[in-house]
Amino acid sequence: MEETDLRLESSLWVGNKRYRAVLTGWHFNWTEVDKKNRDKKTISVPVAEVVGVEEGRVEILPQKSVEDTDKDFTVFYVKRSSSGSSYGLLWTLGRTQFSCLSRVLRDQWAKHLRTALKTHSPLRPNRLLVFINPFGGKKKGRKIYHSLVAPLFELAGISSHVIVTERANQARDHLLKKDLTGFDGVVCVGGDGMFSEILHGVIGRTQQEAGLCENDPTVNLQPCPLHIGIIPAGSTDCVCYATVGVINPVTSALHIIIGDSQPLDVCSVHHATALVRYSVSLLGYGFYGDVLAESEKYRWMGPLRYDYSGTMVYLSNRSYAGTVQYLPADPLLSSPRDRTRCLSGCSVCSRSTERLFSTSSDPGSLYSSHFSQFSSDSEGEWVSVEGRFRCVSLTCMSSSCPKSPLGLSPSAHLADGTGDLILVWDTHPLEFLKFLYRHTSTQDQFDLPFVEVHRVKAVRFSLPPDKEDDGYEEIGSSGGGMDEELDYIETVSRTGSQQHLAERGTGREMTNEKSTAPFLCGLCCSKAPAVSVWNCDGEILPSKEILCRIHGQLVRLYARGIEDGAAVHNCSEENDKCERGYT
């Protein structure tokens, strides 16, 4: 019998109820049978979502307990439930204890189920390198891993090498320098900062081994073979929320165990001839940069520092002059205003995989057709806008979080090789507040006259010539620099066949006007600074003038994207298990 045709069928008991159990190559089903041998309810679990099989009566969470019985075995599997939010499903560890007529039959079931797991789940990790940040969030990283995650890894037969970090960038340095032979993936237990360390280490190591220079923005970076898993345990867990849909350590651990694989776009940020940093969520100048800079003074407040700093920065009523150039993506493929959501199995990302990794006659030109616009002869395809901005943001994902369930750009895609550039022009403080408030609701934050959003492949940002050497000033500082602001007339220029930018009446009314005065000047600041700083995934960049390039599907996460709860069949309340089919 072929392993793909693996089949076992017999009567099993759950408690005092008899079931007809059937194992095919892809599914494990058990159907309740009444006293008249009539079928009742059927429960179906995909083999790919079986976590483990243990002989006897076994419990794993919250504490492991084993009752060694000759005729019983326990099956652990993924069980879904609503997370209470519009998107994303909570995964928990389902458990059913079966009783057989004989020990021989029990052993047969255990053997066949384990064989099916190996046959139909080839991407499951066997060995993982785990980094735990003991200082992130509420400082519960170690407890979360050892109490919730490690028992699940043990159940699934995954061995792990655990490193508790003692300093910043320790994980990155380890990945760049140490022997990684034998590891299938890297897991970070922490927040977005810890993930960024892992990201930089994995990408950097891959480019080292490929002999590629990360500092050159025109280089086509090599996709990373090591998967990255995220166990959320930080102050901010934006990447986890945007790729899984919930912030829950058990859910994330189960995605890692079953070997889910979600490609992810990465933005490289360059200044002059050097790589500054990689970004996957938020790259923000203006408001978001100021909030991060201000929050550094209040780290003792914990996560509340962001709310406090956000309020203070909003009241300071700042805007900044600059020039933004961007390379538009193909509008026929997708649009940031098409009101779609990048969910599990996203068709836009799937088509992008075929486009990005299509066979080429030149083996070194993985993204060459996608990014040929960086060559000098295609310079005319860049679009340039100049003026004063409340904020300039670039994101490679929706950047959703519990406080903003739809995120900065609700229709952004995880793996389509593009980013969404959001330009918020200078406007009245109450209008800007409306823009910020819409991030917390389902209202379209782009449906405002002073807001533009563009799907792009690359972005350049530069300061006016007289602002290049000005430093950032914190709220409450005495100001300094130029005695008066110059007038900046916003212009839009382009060549080539790009579409014409729509006029934005209300959003452009400040043309030929001087910089807006602070909203509550006496409370927050005496004079607005001339320049802001860049917030790159929660870190302040040292450079103001940058060049950004999107690298399609550069890394892979142990995730599958946000599952749409509407696509999952209703759960059986009696069995507390979703009855669903997979193809």
C-alpha positions as CSV (number, residue, x, y, z in Angstrom):
1,M,0.0,0.0,0.0
2,E,1.3,3.4,-0.9
3,E,1.8,5.9,2.0
4,T,-0.4,8.4,0.2
5,D,-3.2,5.8,0.1
6,L,-2.8,5.1,3.8
7,R,-6.1,4.1,5.3
8,L,-7.3,2.7,8.6
9,E,-10.8,2.2,9.9
10,S,-12.2,0.8,13.1
11,S,-14.6,1.5,15.9
12,L,-13.2,3.7,18.7
13,W,-14.8,5.0,21.9
14,V,-14.7,8.5,23.3
15,G,-16.0,8.2,26.8
16,N,-19.0,5.9,26.6
17,K,-19.9,6.9,23.0
18,R,-18.9,4.7,20.0
19,Y,-17.4,6.3,16.9
20,R,-16.4,5.0,13.5
21,A,-12.9,6.3,12.9
22,V,-11.4,6.6,9.5
23,L,-7.8,7.7,8.6
24,T,-7.2,8.5,5.0
25,G,-4.0,10.1,3.6
26,W,-5.2,13.6,4.3
27,H,-7.9,13.5,7.0
28,F,-8.7,11.8,10.3
29,N,-12.4,11.6,10.8
30,W,-14.5,10.1,13.5
31,T,-18.3,9.8,13.3
32,E,-20.6,9.1,16.3
33,V,-22.7,6.0,15.8
34,D,-26.0,5.5,17.7
35,K,-27.3,2.2,19.2
36,K,-29.0,1.4,15.9
37,N,-25.7,1.8,14.0
38,R,-26.8,5.1,12.4
39,D,-24.3,7.8,11.7
40,K,-24.6,11.1,13.6
41,K,-22.1,13.9,13.8
42,T,-18.7,13.7,12.0
43,I,-15.6,15.5,13.2
44,S,-12.8,15.9,10.6
45,V,-9.3,17.0,11.3
46,P,-6.8,17.5,8.5
47,V,-3.7,15.3,9.1
48,A,-1.6,18.5,8.5
49,E,-3.2,20.0,11.6
50,V,-2.6,17.0,13.9
51,V,0.0,18.2,16.4
52,G,0.9,14.9,18.0
53,V,-0.2,11.4,19.1
54,E,0.5,9.9,22.5
55,E,-0.3,6.5,23.9
56,G,-2.4,6.5,27.0
57,R,-4.5,9.3,28.5
58,V,-2.4,12.4,28.2
59,E,-2.8,16.1,29.0
60,I,-0.3,18.7,27.9
61,L,-1.6,22.2,28.9
62,P,-1.8,23.7,31.4
63,Q,0.3,20.9,33.0
64,K,1.5,17.6,31.5
65,S,-0.1,14.5,33.0
66,V,0.1,11.0,31.6
67,E,-2.1,8.0,32.6
68,D,-0.5,5.0,30.9
69,T,-3.3,2.7,29.8
70,D,-3.0,-0.2,27.4
71,K,-6.0,0.5,25.1
72,D,-6.1,4.3,25.0
73,F,-4.4,6.9,22.8
74,T,-4.7,10.7,22.7
75,V,-4.7,12.9,19.6
76,F,-3.8,16.6,19.8
77,Y,-4.8,18.9,16.9
78,V,-5.5,22.5,16.0
79,K,-8.8,23.8,17.2
80,R,-10.1,27.2,16.0
81,S,-12.3,29.8,17.7
82,S,-13.2,33.4,17.2
83,S,-10.7,35.9,18.6
84,G,-13.4,38.5,19.2
85,S,-12.0,40.7,16.4
86,S,-13.2,41.2,12.8
87,Y,-10.2,39.2,11.4
88,G,-8.1,36.4,12.7
89,L,-8.9,33.1,14.4
90,L,-7.6,31.9,17.8
91,W,-5.9,28.5,17.7
92,T,-5.9,26.3,20.7
93,L,-4.7,22.8,21.4
94,G,-7.6,20.4,20.8
95,R,-7.5,17.0,22.5
96,T,-9.5,13.8,22.1
97,Q,-8.9,10.6,24.0
98,F,-9.8,7.4,22.2
99,S,-10.2,3.9,23.6
100,C,-9.7,0.7,21.5
101,L,-10.7,-2.9,21.9
102,S,-7.1,-4.0,22.2
103,R,-3.6,-2.8,22.7
104,V,-2.7,-4.1,19.2
105,L,-5.3,-1.8,17.6
106,R,-4.2,1.1,19.8
107,D,-0.6,0.7,18.6
108,Q,-1.8,0.4,15.0
109,W,-3.6,3.7,15.2
110,A,-0.7,5.5,16.8
111,K,1.7,4.2,14.2
112,H,-0.5,5.0,11.2
113,L,-1.2,8.5,12.5
114,R,2.5,9.3,13.0
115,T,3.3,7.9,9.5
116,A,0.6,10.1,8.0
117,L,2.1,13.1,9.8
118,K,5.5,12.5,8.3
119,T,4.1,11.9,4.8
120,H,1.7,14.8,4.5
121,S,3.6,17.5,6.6
122,P,7.0,17.6,5.1
123,L,7.6,21.3,5.9
124,R,7.3,20.8,9.7
125,P,10.4,21.9,11.5
126,N,12.5,19.3,13.4
127,R,15.1,21.7,15.0
128,L,14.7,25.3,16.0
129,L,16.9,28.0,17.3
130,V,15.0,30.0,19.9
131,F,15.9,33.5,21.2
132,I,14.1,34.8,24.2
133,N,14.1,38.5,25.1
134,P,13.6,38.5,28.9
135,F,13.2,42.3,29.1
136,G,10.6,42.9,26.5
137,G,6.9,43.8,27.2
138,K,6.0,42.8,30.7
139,K,9.2,40.7,31.1
140,K,7.3,37.4,30.7
141,G,9.2,36.0,27.7
142,R,10.8,33.2,29.6
143,K,7.6,32.2,31.4
144,I,5.6,32.3,28.2
145,Y,8.0,30.1,26.4
146,H,8.6,27.5,29.1
147,S,4.9,27.2,30.2
148,L,3.1,27.5,26.9
149,V,5.4,26.9,24.0
150,A,8.1,24.4,25.0
151,P,5.5,21.7,26.0
152,L,3.9,22.0,22.5
153,F,7.3,21.7,20.8
154,E,8.0,18.6,22.9
155,L,4.7,17.1,22.0
156,A,5.4,17.7,18.3
157,G,8.8,16.2,18.5
158,I,10.7,19.4,17.8
159,S,14.1,19.9,19.4
160,S,15.1,23.5,20.2
161,H,18.3,25.3,21.2
162,V,17.2,28.2,23.5
163,I,19.3,31.3,24.0
164,V,18.1,34.0,26.5
165,T,19.5,37.3,25.3
166,E,21.5,39.5,27.7
167,R,22.1,42.5,25.4
168,A,20.8,44.3,22.4
169,N,21.6,42.8,19.0
170,Q,22.9,39.6,20.6
171,A,20.5,37.5,18.5
172,R,21.5,39.4,15.3
173,D,25.2,38.8,16.0
174,H,24.7,35.1,16.7
175,L,22.9,34.6,13.4
176,L,25.6,36.5,11.5
177,K,28.5,34.6,13.0
178,K,27.6,31.2,14.5
179,D,27.1,27.9,12.8
180,L,23.4,27.4,11.9
181,T,23.8,24.0,10.3
182,G,20.9,21.7,11.1
183,F,18.4,24.4,12.1
184,D,15.1,24.6,10.1
185,G,14.1,28.0,11.5
186,V,14.6,30.7,14.0
187,V,12.0,31.6,16.7
188,C,11.9,34.9,18.6
189,V,10.1,35.2,21.9
190,G,9.5,38.9,22.2
191,G,8.1,41.9,20.4
192,D,8.7,43.8,17.2
193,G,12.2,44.8,18.3
194,M,13.3,41.3,18.8
195,F,11.8,40.3,15.5
196,S,13.8,43.1,13.8
197,E,17.0,41.7,15.3
198,I,16.2,38.2,13.9
199,L,15.2,39.7,10.5
200,H,18.5,41.6,10.2
201,G,20.5,38.5,11.2
202,V,18.8,36.1,8.9
203,I,18.9,38.5,5.9
204,G,22.5,39.5,6.6
205,R,23.7,35.9,6.9
206,T,22.0,34.9,3.7
207,Q,23.6,37.7,1.7
208,Q,27.0,37.0,3.2
209,E,26.8,33.4,2.1
210,A,25.6,34.5,-1.3
211,G,28.4,37.0,-1.7
212,L,26.0,39.9,-2.1
213,C,26.5,43.5,-1.0
214,E,23.6,44.7,1.2
215,N,24.7,48.3,0.9
216,D,23.9,48.5,-2.9
217,P,20.2,49.3,-3.3
218,T,20.3,47.9,-6.9
219,V,21.4,44.4,-5.8
220,N,18.8,41.7,-6.0
221,L,19.0,40.2,-2.5
222,Q,18.8,36.4,-2.0
223,P,15.6,35.1,-0.4
224,C,16.4,33.6,3.0
225,P,16.1,29.8,3.5
226,L,15.5,29.9,7.3
227,H,11.9,30.5,8.4
228,I,11.2,32.9,11.2
229,G,8.7,32.2,13.9
230,I,7.3,34.8,16.3
231,I,6.0,34.1,19.8
232,P,4.5,37.4,20.8
233,A,5.8,38.7,24.2
234,G,6.6,42.3,23.7
235,S,5.3,45.8,24.1
236,T,4.3,45.9,20.5
237,D,3.6,42.8,18.3
238,C,2.5,44.4,15.1
239,V,4.2,41.9,12.8
240,C,2.6,39.0,14.6
241,Y,-0.8,40.6,14.5
242,A,-0.6,41.5,10.8
243,T,0.5,38.0,9.7
244,V,-1.6,35.8,12.1
245,G,-4.5,38.0,13.1
246,V,-4.2,37.5,16.8
247,I,-1.6,38.1,19.5
248,N,-1.5,34.7,21.3
249,P,1.5,32.6,22.1
250,V,-0.2,29.2,21.6
251,T,-1.7,30.3,18.3
252,S,1.8,31.3,17.0
253,A,3.4,28.1,18.4
254,L,0.9,25.9,16.6
255,H,1.6,27.7,13.3
256,I,5.3,27.0,13.8
257,I,4.6,23.3,14.7
258,I,2.6,22.5,11.6
259,G,5.2,24.3,9.3
260,D,3.0,27.1,7.9
261,S,5.0,29.3,5.5
262,Q,4.1,32.9,4.8
263,P,6.4,34.9,2.4
264,L,7.0,38.5,3.5
265,D,8.2,41.6,1.6
266,V,11.0,43.5,3.2
267,C,12.0,47.2,2.6
268,S,15.7,48.0,2.6
269,V,16.5,51.6,3.7
270,H,19.7,53.2,2.4
271,H,21.5,56.5,3.0
272,A,24.2,57.5,0.5
273,T,26.1,54.2,-0.2
274,A,25.2,52.4,3.0
275,L,22.3,50.2,4.2
276,V,20.7,51.8,7.2
277,R,18.1,49.2,8.2
278,Y,15.4,46.8,7.0
279,S,11.7,47.4,7.6
280,V,8.6,45.3,7.3
281,S,5.9,47.3,9.0
282,L,6.2,51.1,9.6
283,L,8.7,53.5,8.1
284,G,7.4,56.9,9.1
285,Y,8.6,60.5,9.0
286,G,6.8,63.4,10.8
287,F,4.2,62.5,13.3
288,Y,5.2,58.8,13.7
289,G,8.8,59.7,14.0
290,D,8.2,62.5,16.5
291,V,6.0,60.1,18.7
292,L,8.8,57.6,18.8
293,A,11.5,60.2,19.6
294,E,9.3,61.7,22.3
295,S,8.4,58.3,23.8
296,E,12.1,57.5,24.5
297,K,12.0,60.0,27.4
298,Y,9.2,58.1,29.0
299,R,10.3,54.4,28.8
300,W,9.4,54.0,32.4
301,M,5.8,54.3,31.5
302,G,5.8,51.1,29.5
303,P,3.5,50.9,26.5
304,L,1.5,53.8,27.8
305,R,4.3,56.1,26.8
306,Y,3.2,55.9,23.1
307,D,-0.3,57.2,24.0
308,Y,1.1,60.0,26.1
309,S,3.7,60.9,23.5
310,G,1.2,60.7,20.7
311,T,-1.0,63.2,22.5
312,M,1.9,65.6,23.1
313,V,3.1,65.4,19.5
314,Y,-0.4,66.0,18.2
315,L,-0.8,69.1,20.3
316,S,2.5,70.5,19.0
317,N,0.9,70.7,15.5
318,R,4.0,70.0,13.4
319,S,4.5,69.7,9.7
320,Y,7.7,69.3,7.7
321,A,9.0,70.3,4.3
322,G,10.4,67.7,2.0
323,T,10.5,66.1,-1.4
324,V,9.1,62.6,-1.9
325,Q,9.9,60.6,-5.0
326,Y,8.4,57.2,-5.7
327,L,8.4,54.5,-8.3
328,P,4.8,53.4,-8.8
329,A,3.8,49.8,-9.0
330,D,1.7,48.4,-11.8
331,P,-1.9,49.7,-11.0
332,L,-3.4,46.8,-13.0
333,L,-2.1,44.3,-10.4
334,S,-3.6,45.8,-7.3
335,S,-4.4,49.2,-5.6
336,P,-4.3,50.5,-2.0
337,R,-7.8,51.7,-2.5
338,D,-9.4,48.5,-3.8
339,R,-10.8,47.7,-0.4
340,T,-9.5,44.1,-0.5
341,R,-7.8,42.3,2.4
342,C,-4.6,40.2,2.3
343,L,-5.9,37.1,3.9
344,S,-4.6,33.5,4.0
345,G,-4.3,32.2,0.4
346,C,-4.3,35.7,-1.0
347,S,-4.6,35.6,-4.8
348,V,-2.6,38.8,-5.3
349,C,0.3,37.5,-3.4
350,S,0.1,34.1,-5.1
351,R,0.3,35.8,-8.6
352,S,3.2,37.8,-7.3
353,T,5.1,34.7,-6.4
354,E,4.8,33.5,-10.0
355,R,5.9,37.0,-11.2
356,L,8.8,37.4,-8.8
357,F,10.2,34.0,-9.1
358,S,9.5,33.2,-12.7
359,T,12.3,31.4,-14.6
360,S,14.8,33.8,-16.1
361,S,17.5,33.2,-18.7
362,D,19.8,35.1,-16.3
363,P,20.0,33.3,-13.0
364,G,21.1,36.5,-11.2
365,S,18.1,38.5,-12.3
366,L,15.5,37.4,-9.8
367,Y,14.0,40.8,-9.5
368,S,15.6,42.5,-12.5
369,S,12.4,42.9,-14.4
370,H,10.6,43.9,-11.3
371,F,13.1,46.5,-10.4
372,S,14.7,47.6,-13.7
373,Q,13.5,51.1,-13.0
374,F,16.5,51.8,-10.8
375,S,18.6,52.1,-13.9
376,S,19.4,55.6,-15.1
377,D,17.6,55.3,-18.4
378,S,14.3,54.7,-16.5
379,E,14.6,57.7,-14.2
380,G,11.7,59.4,-15.8
381,E,9.2,56.9,-14.4
382,W,9.7,58.2,-10.9
383,V,7.0,60.6,-9.6
384,S,8.1,63.6,-7.5
385,V,6.0,65.6,-5.0
386,E,7.2,68.5,-2.8
387,G,5.7,70.4,0.0
388,R,4.8,70.3,3.7
389,F,3.7,67.0,5.3
390,R,2.1,66.0,8.6
391,C,3.6,62.6,8.0
392,V,5.1,60.4,5.3
393,S,4.7,56.7,5.8
394,L,5.7,53.6,3.9
395,T,4.5,50.1,4.9
396,C,4.9,46.6,3.4
397,M,1.9,45.3,5.3
398,S,-1.4,46.5,6.7
399,S,0.4,47.2,10.0
400,S,-2.7,46.4,11.9
401,C,-2.7,46.1,15.6
402,P,-5.4,45.7,18.4
403,K,-5.8,49.5,18.6
404,S,-6.0,49.8,14.8
405,P,-7.6,46.5,13.6
406,L,-7.4,47.5,9.9
407,G,-4.0,49.1,10.1
408,L,-2.2,52.0,8.4
409,S,-3.1,50.6,5.0
410,P,-5.9,48.1,5.1
411,S,-5.5,46.8,1.6
412,A,-1.7,46.4,1.7
413,H,-0.3,42.9,0.9
414,L,2.2,40.8,2.7
415,A,4.0,39.4,-0.3
416,D,3.2,41.2,-3.6
417,G,6.6,42.9,-3.9
418,T,5.2,46.4,-3.2
419,G,4.7,48.9,-0.4
420,D,2.1,51.5,0.3
421,L,3.3,55.1,0.5
422,I,1.0,57.4,2.5
423,L,1.3,61.1,2.2
424,V,-0.5,63.3,4.7
425,W,-0.2,67.0,3.7
426,D,-0.3,69.8,6.1
427,T,-3.8,70.5,7.3
428,H,-5.9,71.9,10.1
429,P,-5.2,70.1,13.5
430,L,-8.8,68.9,13.7
431,E,-8.6,67.4,10.2
432,F,-5.5,65.6,11.1
433,L,-7.2,64.3,14.2
434,K,-10.0,62.9,12.0
435,F,-7.3,61.1,9.9
436,L,-5.8,59.6,13.1
437,Y,-9.2,58.6,14.5
438,R,-10.2,56.7,11.4
439,H,-7.4,54.3,12.1
440,T,-9.3,53.0,15.1
441,S,-12.6,52.5,13.1
442,T,-13.7,51.0,9.8
443,Q,-13.8,54.4,8.1
444,D,-11.5,54.9,5.1
445,Q,-8.6,57.1,6.4
446,F,-7.6,57.7,2.7
447,D,-10.9,59.3,1.8
448,L,-9.7,62.7,2.9
449,P,-8.7,65.6,0.6
450,F,-5.2,66.0,2.3
451,V,-4.3,62.3,2.1
452,E,-2.7,60.4,-0.8
453,V,-1.8,56.7,-0.9
454,H,0.3,55.1,-3.7
455,R,1.4,51.5,-4.2
456,V,5.1,51.7,-4.9
457,K,8.3,49.7,-5.5
458,A,10.8,52.3,-4.3
459,V,10.8,55.7,-2.5
460,R,13.3,58.5,-2.1
461,F,13.0,61.3,0.5
462,S,15.1,64.5,0.6
463,L,15.1,67.7,2.6
464,P,15.1,71.2,1.3
465,P,18.8,72.3,0.8
466,D,18.7,74.7,3.8
467,K,17.4,72.0,6.2
468,E,19.9,69.2,5.6
469,D,22.1,70.1,8.6
470,D,19.3,71.0,11.0
471,G,18.8,68.7,14.0
472,Y,15.7,67.3,15.5
473,E,14.3,69.3,18.5
474,E,12.3,67.6,21.2
475,I,9.0,69.0,22.5
476,G,9.7,71.6,25.1
477,S,13.0,72.7,23.6
478,S,13.9,76.3,23.0
479,G,13.9,76.0,19.2
480,G,16.7,77.5,17.2
481,G,17.9,77.3,13.7
482,M,16.3,79.6,11.1
483,D,14.4,82.6,12.3
484,E,11.7,82.2,9.8
485,E,10.4,79.4,7.5
486,L,10.6,79.8,3.8
487,D,7.5,79.4,1.6
488,Y,7.2,76.1,-0.1
489,I,5.1,75.7,-3.2
490,E,4.0,72.2,-3.6
491,T,4.7,70.9,-7.1
492,V,3.9,67.6,-8.8
493,S,6.2,66.8,-11.7
494,R,6.6,63.7,-13.8
495,T,7.5,62.4,-17.3
496,G,6.6,59.3,-19.1
497,S,3.1,57.7,-19.3
498,Q,2.2,57.7,-15.6
499,Q,-1.4,58.6,-14.7
500,H,-2.1,62.3,-13.8
501,L,-2.3,63.1,-10.1
502,A,-5.8,64.3,-9.1
503,E,-6.0,67.8,-7.7
504,R,-6.5,67.9,-3.9
505,G,-8.2,71.2,-3.3
506,T,-8.5,71.3,0.5
507,G,-5.3,69.4,1.1
508,R,-3.2,71.9,-0.8
509,E,-4.6,75.1,0.4
510,M,-1.4,75.9,2.4
511,T,0.5,76.6,-0.8
512,N,2.5,79.8,-0.4
513,E,1.6,79.9,3.3
514,K,4.1,79.9,6.1
515,S,4.5,77.0,8.5
516,T,1.5,76.4,10.7
517,A,1.9,77.7,14.2
518,P,1.8,75.2,17.1
519,F,-1.7,74.2,18.2
520,L,-1.1,74.7,21.9
521,C,2.2,76.5,21.8
522,G,2.5,77.3,25.5
523,L,1.9,73.7,26.6
524,C,4.1,71.8,24.2
525,C,6.8,73.8,22.5
526,S,8.0,77.3,21.8
527,K,9.0,76.6,18.2
528,A,8.5,73.7,15.8
529,P,11.7,72.0,14.7
530,A,12.7,72.2,11.0
531,V,13.1,68.4,10.6
532,S,11.7,65.2,12.0
533,V,13.2,61.8,12.4
534,W,12.4,58.5,10.7
535,N,10.6,55.8,12.8
536,C,11.7,52.4,11.3
537,D,9.8,49.6,12.9
538,G,10.2,51.3,16.3
539,E,13.8,52.4,15.9
540,I,15.0,56.0,15.1
541,L,17.1,56.2,12.0
542,P,20.3,58.3,12.1
543,S,19.6,59.7,8.6
544,K,16.8,62.0,7.3
545,E,17.4,61.6,3.5
546,I,16.9,58.0,2.5
547,L,16.2,55.6,-0.4
548,C,13.9,52.7,0.1
549,R,13.5,49.6,-2.0
550,I,10.9,46.8,-1.6
551,H,12.3,43.3,-1.9
552,G,9.5,40.9,-2.8
553,Q,9.1,37.8,-0.6
554,L,12.6,38.1,0.9
555,V,11.8,36.1,4.1
556,R,9.3,33.5,5.2
557,L,7.5,33.3,8.5
558,Y,5.9,30.4,10.2
559,A,2.4,31.8,9.5
560,R,-0.3,31.6,6.9
561,G,-1.7,35.1,6.8
562,I,-4.9,36.1,8.6
563,E,-7.6,33.4,8.3
564,D,-11.0,34.7,7.4
565,G,-13.4,33.5,10.0
566,A,-16.3,33.7,7.5
567,A,-14.7,31.0,5.4
568,V,-14.6,28.5,8.3
569,H,-17.6,26.4,8.9
570,N,-19.5,26.8,12.2
571,C,-18.1,25.0,15.2
572,S,-19.9,22.2,16.9
573,E,-20.7,23.4,20.4
574,E,-20.9,19.8,21.7
575,N,-17.5,18.8,20.5
576,D,-16.1,22.4,20.5
577,K,-14.4,21.6,17.2
578,C,-14.8,23.1,13.8
579,E,-16.2,20.7,11.2
580,R,-14.4,21.9,8.1
581,G,-13.1,20.5,4.9
582,Y,-9.7,21.1,3.2
583,T,-8.6,20.5,-0.4
